[in-house]
Amino acid sequence: MSSKKIRVLVAKPGLDGHDRGAKVVARALRDAGMEVIYTGLRQTPEMIVRAAIDEAVDVIGLSILSGAHNAIFPRVMELLNAEGVDDILVVAGGIIPEDDVPMLKEVGIAEVFGPGTPLQEIVDFIQSNVKK
Amino acid sequence: MSVEKLVEGILSGKRRELARLISLIEDEDAIASEVLSRLYKNTGHAKIIGVTGPPGSGKSTLVTRITTEYRKREQSVGIICVDPSSPFSGGALLGDRIRMQEHSLDDEVFVRSMGTRGHLGGLSRATSDAVRAVDAFGKDVILVETVGAGQSEVEVIEIAHTVIVTDVPGSGDDIQAIKAGIMEIADIFVVNKSDLPGADKKVTEINAMLDTDQKMGTWRPPVILTNGRTGEGITELVDMIEEHFAYLASSGQLEARGLRRSREELEQLMEYKLTRELLSTLRGRPEYENAIREIALRREDPYTVAERLITEFLVKCRE
């Protein structure tokens, strides 16, 4: 029981009204042996970054459905950089048009998982890409 | 990250270093004990409050409200909340933060979630050292929220000055109230969700239980009605926590607790280190493996073998 566990912050930025998808992913990560900290709805980028630092997570999973990703995700990355955090893997999911993905990857989002992604694919990606 | 950098960072109030240390403690990394031993002399200043009670009795909400009240009184607060790890995957879903949003950007509040990682008793193995780290970090008050406790998760008394046991109306009858275990560890009882029917009856049942307590000292645990949603009763509750702390100090119990705790901790550490030392000299040696086989085949018995191995070990240590 003493080995290093992957800690993941599952965060819901923006004004989404429900979090079913985030909960399904959180559950799958839990079942894969990770410690998942769930923030609840309507988080600001500042709240997410603070939680990620206090909880010393290895991964942040951002879930968003409302279409505000192009504003919110770069802001999260900007705040992480400002805090000097470069060892957290950031992934995203939700309703994100393919056209937006290249820009999001450019600001540092490692992968974007759309609707229908098999849960195992997310688990595998995290396990092979965590930064420590 | 180096020991030096962690120690300095924590003593100068850097939350990232504190967060890192807690992870190292949880992962049982050797660096953690080195850092903790350097920090030890800077601990012992925080008031440590344990909050325990059944799942869904409003512990997280109560912790948030208590934090709000302490912030009004200009005290800084550390919060450690423990949630269960899965016995199957070892994973965990730590959801206590959801209720603690209002403090999420307050620099004077540090919130950390922990999984039990297989440990029973309501806390994780790392909780006590994590509390110590937050203490060294300089928080005035540390709130420790246990997992949703059933009846025997009573470990929180070992680390907290004041233990709050929460209950809600309609949760079992007066027999539940006199059972052994969690009902015995409270310094303060809270009947939360006071707007639900049966709240007064619950208070009466707990008081009736206390009336028949033969071994109660000079502190009779008060029973306080609260409403986590509206904040009713919280000022009273925090006043009572302060009163309990003053009582501990004036009655000499604070000092006695400190001594008891230091003794337990030292003895546990020695036991752990000694066992590890002994086993490292034995494991893998053919005579040792052979003795195990002999015990399994009933040609030797474990009582005699244990005696012999320990005597041999001690003799060798003297040489």
Interface residues (C-beta under 8 A of the other chain):
Chain A: M1 S2 S3 K4 K5 R7 A26 R27 L29 R30 D31 A32 G33 M34 E35 V36 I37 Y38 T39 G40 E46 M47 R50 A51 I53 D54 E55 A56 E83 V85
Chain B: R15 R16 A19 R20 I22 S23 E26 D27 E28 S85 S86 F88 S89 G90 G91 A92 L93 L94 G95 R97 I98 Q101 S104 L105 F110 V111 R112 S113 G115 R117 G118
